[in-house]
């Protein structure tokens, strides 16, 4: 495997890890291990943001995919799809 292919595989894996952690942040709410998942999510979020900025700066053709993944990660972490009535009681 050459250098470019391994870099692309790592880039793709980072997107999968980021999206998986975005889902896990919601699933681990108020459970054991929540702090570890949140720390990993925030680390991946910052790496994804830096990757998006680097892709935009160096004119990589798929930098928009990184930006889209970053947006999905942020929305998945912020939006609560469940019923909100239990928080206001």
C-alpha positions in Angstrom: 0.0 0.0 0.0 1.5 3.3 -1.0 1.5 6.5 1.1 -1.5 8.2 -0.6 -3.7 5.2 -0.1 -2.9 4.8 3.5 -3.5 8.5 4.1 -6.9 8.2 2.4 -7.8 5.2 4.5 -6.8 7.0 7.7 -8.9 10.0 6.6 -11.9 7.8 5.9 -11.4 6.0 9.3 -11.3 9.4 11.1 -14.7 10.2 9.6 -16.2 6.9 10.7 -14.8 7.3 14.2 -16.1 10.8 14.5 -19.6 9.9 13.4 -19.6 6.8 15.7 -18.5 9.0 18.7 -21.2 11.5 17.9 -23.8 8.7 18.3 -22.1 7.3 21.4 -22.1 10.7 23.1 -25.9 10.6 23.0 -26.1 6.9 23.9 -23.8 7.3 26.9 -25.7 10.2 28.5 -25.7 9.8 32.3 -24.0 6.4 32.1 -20.7 5.0 33.2 -17.9 6.0 30.8 -19.6 9.2 29.7 -16.5 11.3 30.4 -14.2 9.1 28.4 -16.6 9.2 25.4 -17.0 12.9 25.6 -13.2 13.5 25.8 -12.7 11.2 22.7 -15.5 13.1 20.9 -14.0 16.5 21.6 -10.6 15.3 20.5 -12.0 13.9 17.3 -14.1 17.1 16.8 -11.0 19.2 17.0 -9.0 17.0 14.6 -11.9 17.0 12.2 -12.1 20.8 12.3 -8.3 21.1 11.7 -8.6 18.6 8.8 -11.4 20.7 7.3 -9.4 23.9 7.5 -6.3 22.2 6.1 -8.4 20.7 3.2 -9.9 24.1 2.4 -6.5 25.8 2.5 -4.7 23.2 0.4 -7.7 22.8 -2.0 -8.2 19.1 -1.5 -11.2 18.0 -3.6 -13.1 16.4 -0.7 -12.7 19.0 2.0 -16.5 19.5 1.8 -17.0 16.0 3.0 -14.9 16.8 6.1 -17.0 19.9 6.6 -20.2 17.9 6.3 -19.0 15.3 8.8 -18.0 18.1 11.2 -21.5 19.6 10.9 -23.2 16.3 11.5 -21.0 15.6 14.5 -21.9 19.0 16.0 -25.6 18.6 15.3 -25.7 15.0 16.7 -24.0 16.2 19.9 -26.3 19.2 20.4 -29.7 18.1 19.3 -31.7 15.8 21.6 -34.1 13.7 19.5 -35.9 12.3 22.5 -38.8 13.7 24.5 -37.8 16.9 26.3 -40.6 16.8 28.9 -38.5 14.9 31.4 -35.9 17.7 31.7 -38.5 20.4 32.5 -40.3 18.5 35.2 
